[in-house]
Amino acid sequence: MYGNFIDNLILFTRGGSGGMGYPRLGGEGGKGGDVWVVAHNKMTLKQLKDKYPQKRFVAGEGANSRVSALKGSKGKDCEIPVPVGISVTDENGKIIGELNKEKDRLLVAEGGLGGKLLTNFLPLKGQKRVIHLDLKLMADIGLVGFPNAGKSSLLSQISHAKPAIADYAFTTLKPELGKIMYNDFKQISVADLPGLIEGAHMNKGMGHKFLKHIERTRQLLFVVDISGFQLSSQTQYRTAFETIILLTKELELYKEELQTKPALLAVNKMDLPDAQDKFRVLMNQLQNPKDFLHVFEKNMIPERTIEFQHIIPISAITREGIDELKNCIRKSLDEHANWENDAYHKKQLLNLQISNTVSYSETPSKNTVTSPRMDN
């Protein structure tokens, strides 16, 4: 948890107890209510914690069987509202399921059976479970860069965030979240994450935490200083091109899949003298990276270099290129959403074709995430 931002939460859940049976007339008690986790677009983990500070969720008890109603009614279900993009695990770290879109539901604690002949007409208690909620997706765009690349200045220019900006390394120690507002009211969330340093994958500085957050963004926006980067007088000076290669390597060493995320590149501080010449050199290096990798030690060369969807020269100080960057961010997210949608529909179609050829005799498992049906 950082300041006001919460990315995980532990909750206690318990299904309702069943109702008593009625032995003389063979009446069955009602089943206890179930506890569900339900995804809502407008929800945050912080709101959940503030609204339910004791973090206990217990479903209603099943009704007892009685002469006027031999079959007792089921207990009231309990629904826990959570944000979209949550993974739910039990206390042993076993994944119960994930909620990836609005109205996805996941059963986390089942109600107990009502009393019936099988149980000597005595009801069963509901299932008890401690669950861990982890936010998988934190923002649409994650800013990736070494300290002092100007990420905080950029965030304050493109969004409504007011980050603390200073001229020394490690200024951002907790994720800063901002929103880009567009004229048609579309909003895109941007996370400025603690500055990455060489060796982050080995957990230097905020390394690991940073990289965990990177996984929680849809796309990456690399921010590099056109004049390069030097962390301190003891460390080596890096050109803009070397900075990009090193950032890529850090992501790869932590988790290779991070390199498959769509990425954009903002080349910052274009207001500095000689910036135009340096930018031309950088573009040439990015177009033919293989020709320039010989300057690196072997263990610093990534397996594959990142292909940027858009490369935008900007200045967070003069606002040069800022509008162009906002448009590119939106374009890239829209293109990717369309691609994901197509892929999802193709998968659904394939599943349909498979299920038509196979007859299912078994019931779906308890932990299946159910989504509301989309009737066309």
C-alpha positions in Angstrom: 0.0 0.0 0.0 1.3 3.5 -0.9 -0.2 6.6 0.7 -3.8 6.5 -0.5 -3.3 3.8 -3.1 -4.1 0.2 -2.0 -3.2 -2.6 -4.3 -4.1 -5.6 -2.1 -6.5 -6.5 0.7 -7.2 -9.5 2.9 -10.8 -10.3 3.8 -12.6 -12.8 6.0 -15.6 -14.5 4.3 -18.1 -17.0 5.5 -21.1 -18.7 3.8 -24.4 -18.7 5.8 -25.4 -21.7 7.9 -28.2 -23.9 6.6 -31.7 -23.9 8.3 -33.0 -26.6 10.6 -34.9 -29.5 9.1 -38.3 -30.7 10.4 -37.8 -34.4 11.2 -41.5 -35.2 11.9 -42.7 -34.1 8.5 -39.4 -34.6 6.6 -39.0 -30.9 6.0 -35.7 -29.5 4.6 -34.0 -26.4 6.0 -32.9 -23.7 3.5 -29.3 -23.7 2.2 -27.2 -20.9 3.7 -26.4 -17.9 1.5 -23.1 -17.8 -0.6 -20.4 -15.1 -0.6 -19.5 -13.7 -4.0 -16.9 -11.2 -5.2 -18.4 -9.0 -7.9 -16.4 -6.6 -10.2 -17.5 -3.0 -10.6 -15.9 -0.4 -12.9 -16.2 2.4 -10.4 -14.9 0.6 -7.4 -11.4 0.8 -5.8 -9.9 -1.3 -3.0 -9.5 1.8 -0.9 -13.3 2.4 -1.1 -13.9 -1.2 -0.2 -11.6 -0.9 2.9 -13.2 2.4 3.9 -16.7 1.1 3.6 -16.1 -2.2 5.4 -13.3 -1.4 7.9 -13.7 -4.8 9.7 -13.3 -6.6 6.4 -15.7 -9.4 7.4 -18.4 -10.7 4.9 -20.9 -13.2 6.1 -23.9 -14.4 4.1 -27.4 -14.9 5.5 -28.6 -18.1 7.2 -31.1 -20.5 5.5 -34.6 -20.5 6.9 -35.7 -23.3 9.2 -38.3 -25.8 7.9 -41.7 -25.3 9.5 -45.2 -26.5 9.0 -46.3 -23.6 6.9 -43.2 -23.8 4.7 -41.6 -27.3 4.8 -38.8 -26.3 2.4 -36.9 -23.5 4.1 -35.9 -20.6 1.8 -32.2 -20.0 0.9 -30.2 -17.5 3.0 -29.4 -14.1 1.5 -26.2 -14.1 -0.6 -23.5 -11.6 0.3 -21.8 -9.7 -2.5 -18.4 -8.0 -2.1 -17.9 -5.1 -4.6 -14.3 -5.0 -6.0 -12.6 -3.2 -8.9 -12.2 -4.8 -12.3 -8.8 -6.4 -12.7 -8.6 -8.3 -9.4 -7.1 -11.7 -8.8 -8.5 -13.6 -5.8 -6.3 -16.2 -3.9 -6.9 -18.2 -0.7 -4.6 -18.0 2.3 -2.3 -20.6 0.8 -1.8 -18.5 -2.3 -3.9 -20.8 -4.5 -5.7 -18.8 -7.2 -9.5 -19.0 -6.8 -10.1 -16.9 -9.9 -9.8 -13.5 -11.6 -12.3 -10.8 -12.4 -11.4 -9.0 -15.6 -14.5 -7.1 -16.6 -17.6 -5.4 -15.2 -20.1 -7.8 -13.5 -17.7 -10.8 -13.5 -18.6 -12.9 -10.4 -16.7 -15.4 -8.4 -18.0 -17.7 -5.6 -15.6 -17.5 -2.7 -17.5 -19.1 0.3 -20.4 -21.5 -0.1 -23.4 -21.6 2.3 -24.0 -24.7 4.4 -26.7 -27.3 3.5 -30.1 -27.1 5.3 -31.0 -29.9 7.6 -32.5 -33.0 5.8 -32.8 -36.7 6.1 -29.2 -37.2 5.0 -27.9 -34.9 7.8 -30.3 -36.1 10.5 -32.2 -32.9 9.8 -29.3 -30.9 11.3 -28.0 -27.9 9.2 -24.4 -27.6 8.1 -22.2 -24.5 8.7 -21.1 -22.3 5.8 -17.6 -22.4 4.4 -15.1 -20.1 6.0 -12.4 -18.6 3.9 -9.8 -15.9 4.2 -9.2 -14.4 0.8 -6.5 -12.1 -0.7 -7.5 -9.5 -3.3 -4.7 -8.4 -5.6 -5.1 -5.6 -8.1 -3.7 -6.8 -11.4 -4.3 -3.7 -13.5 -3.4 -0.3 -12.0 -3.5 2.0 -15.0 -3.8 2.0 -18.8 -0.3 3.4 -19.2 2.8 2.9 -17.1 5.7 5.4 -17.4 9.0 3.6 -17.6 12.3 5.5 -17.2 15.4 6.0 -15.1 15.1 8.7 -12.4 15.3 12.3 -13.7 14.0 11.4 -17.2 11.3 13.9 -16.5 8.5 11.4 -15.9 6.9 13.5 -13.1 7.0 16.7 -15.1 5.5 14.8 -18.1 2.7 13.4 -15.9 1.8 16.8 -14.6 1.7 18.1 -18.2 -0.5 15.4 -19.7 -2.8 14.8 -16.8 -4.4 16.3 -13.7 -1.9 14.8 -11.3 0.2 17.1 -9.2 3.4 15.0 -8.4 6.2 16.3 -6.3 9.0 17.2 -8.8 12.6 17.6 -7.8 16.0 17.4 -9.4 17.5 14.4 -7.6 17.2 10.7 -8.2 14.4 8.6 -6.7 12.0 11.5 -6.4 9.0 9.3 -7.1 8.8 6.7 -4.3 5.2 5.7 -4.6 3.1 5.3 -7.7 1.5 8.6 -8.8 -1.7 8.2 -10.7 -3.0 10.7 -13.2 -5.8 10.8 -15.7 -5.5 12.2 -19.2 -8.8 13.9 -20.1 -9.8 14.2 -23.8 -12.3 16.6 -25.3 -14.9 13.9 -25.8 -14.6 13.1 -22.1 -12.7 9.9 -22.6 -10.2 9.3 -19.7 -7.0 7.3 -19.8 -5.2 6.6 -16.5 -1.4 7.0 -16.3 0.9 5.7 -13.5 4.2 7.2 -12.9 6.1 4.5 -11.1 9.2 4.8 -9.0 12.3 5.4 -11.2 13.9 2.2 -12.4 17.6 1.7 -11.8 20.1 -0.7 -13.3 20.0 -3.9 -11.3 16.3 -3.4 -10.3 15.5 -7.0 -11.1 17.9 -7.9 -8.4 15.8 -5.8 -6.1 18.0 -2.8 -5.7 16.1 0.3 -4.5 12.4 0.0 -5.2 13.2 -2.4 -8.0 10.9 -5.3 -7.5 7.9 -3.3 -6.4 8.3 -1.2 -9.4 8.4 -4.1 -11.8 5.4 -5.7 -10.1 3.5 -2.5 -10.9 4.6 -2.5 -14.5 2.8 -5.8 -14.9 -0.4 -4.0 -13.9 -0.5 -1.5 -16.8 -1.9 -2.2 -20.3 0.9 -0.4 -22.2 4.3 1.1 -21.4 5.4 4.6 -22.2 9.2 4.8 -22.1 10.5 8.3 -21.1 14.1 9.0 -21.8 16.2 12.2 -21.6 17.6 13.1 -25.0 20.9 14.0 -23.4 21.3 10.7 -21.6 21.4 9.8 -17.9 23.9 9.5 -15.1 22.6 8.4 -11.7 25.6 9.9 -9.7 29.2 10.8 -10.2 30.1 7.2 -9.3 28.1 5.6 -12.1 28.6 5.5 -15.8 27.1 8.1 -18.2 24.5 6.5 -20.5 23.3 7.9 -23.9 19.6 8.0 -24.7 20.0 4.8 -26.8 21.9 3.0 -24.1 19.2 4.0 -21.6 16.5 2.4 -23.8 18.5 -0.8 -24.1 19.2 -1.0 -20.4 15.5 -0.4 -19.5 14.6 -3.1 -21.9 17.1 -5.5 -20.3 15.8 -4.7 -16.8 12.2 -5.6 -17.9 13.4 -8.8 -19.6 15.4 -10.0 -16.6 12.4 -9.5 -14.4 9.8 -11.1 -16.7 10.1 -11.7 -20.4 6.4 -11.2 -21.0 6.8 -7.5 -20.1 8.5 -7.0 -23.4 5.4 -8.1 -25.3 3.4 -5.2 -23.9 2.7 -2.5 -26.5 5.2 0.3 -25.9 5.6 4.0 -26.9 8.6 6.2 -26.5 8.7 9.8 -25.4 12.0 11.5 -26.0 12.0 14.3 -23.4 14.0 17.5 -22.9 13.9 18.4 -26.6 14.2 22.1 -25.5 17.9 21.6 -24.7 20.7 22.8 -27.1 21.8 20.1 -29.7 18.6 18.1 -28.9 17.6 17.9 -32.6 21.0 16.5 -33.7 20.9 14.0 -30.8 17.4 13.0 -31.8 18.5 12.2 -35.4 21.3 10.0 -34.1 18.9 8.2 -31.7 16.4 7.5 -34.5 19.1 6.0 -36.6 20.2 3.8 -33.7 16.6 2.7 -33.0 16.1 1.8 -36.7 19.2 -0.4 -36.8 19.8 -1.4 -33.2 21.9 -4.4 -34.1 24.6 -2.1 -35.6 25.1 -0.4 -32.3 24.9 -3.2 -29.7 28.6 -3.9 -29.9 29.2 -1.1 -27.4 27.5 -3.1 -24.6 28.8 -5.8 -22.5 27.2 -9.1 -23.6 25.1 -9.5 -20.4 23.5 -6.1 -21.0 22.1 -6.9 -24.4 18.4 -7.8 -24.3 17.3 -11.0 -26.2 15.0 -8.8 -28.3 14.7 -5.1 -28.7 11.3 -3.4 -28.1 9.6 -2.1 -31.2 7.9 1.2 -30.3 4.4 1.8 -31.7 5.1 5.6 -31.8 8.2 7.6 -31.0 7.4 11.2 -30.0 9.9 14.0 -29.3 8.6 16.2 -26.5 9.5 18.8 -23.9 7.6 18.7 -20.6 8.9 22.3 -20.0 7.8 24.0 -23.3 4.9 21.5 -23.9 6.3 20.7 -27.3 4.9 17.4 -28.6 2.5 17.0 -25.6 -0.7 17.0 -27.6 0.8 14.7 -30.2 1.8 12.3 -27.4 -1.7 12.3 -25.9 -3.2 11.5 -29.4 -0.6 8.6 -29.9 -1.4 7.2 -26.4 -5.1 7.1 -27.3 -4.5 5.7 -30.7 -2.3 2.9 -29.4 -4.8 1.9 -26.7 -7.7 1.9 -29.1 -5.8 -0.2 -31.7 -4.9 -2.7 -29.0 -8.4 -2.8 -27.5 -9.8 -3.7 -31.0 -7.2 -6.3 -31.4 -7.9 -7.8 -28.0 -11.6 -7.8 -28.8 -11.1 -9.6 -32.0 -8.9 -12.2 -30.3 -11.5 -12.6 -27.6 -14.3 -13.1 -30.1 -12.3 -15.6 -32.1 -11.6 -17.5 -28.9 -15.3 -17.5 -27.9 -16.2 -18.7 -31.4 -13.6 -21.5 -31.2 -15.0 -22.5 -27.8 -18.5 -22.6 -29.2 -17.4 -24.8 -32.1 -15.6 -27.2 -29.6 -18.6 -27.3 -27.3 -20.9 -28.2 -30.2 -18.8 -31.2 -31.1 -18.3 -32.3 -27.5 -21.3 -33.1 -25.2 -20.7 -32.1 -21.7 -21.8 -34.5 -19.0 -20.1 -32.7 -16.1 -21.2 -29.5 -14.4 -18.8 -26.6 -14.5 -16.4 -26.3 -11.5 -17.2 -24.1 -8.5 -14.5 -21.6 -9.3 -15.7 -20.7 -12.7 -16.0 -17.0 -13.3 -19.4 -16.2 -14.7 -20.0 -13.2 -16.9 -23.5 -11.9 -17.7 -24.7 -13.2 -21.0 -24.4 -10.9 -24.0 -27.5 -11.4 -26.1 -27.0 -10.1 -29.6 
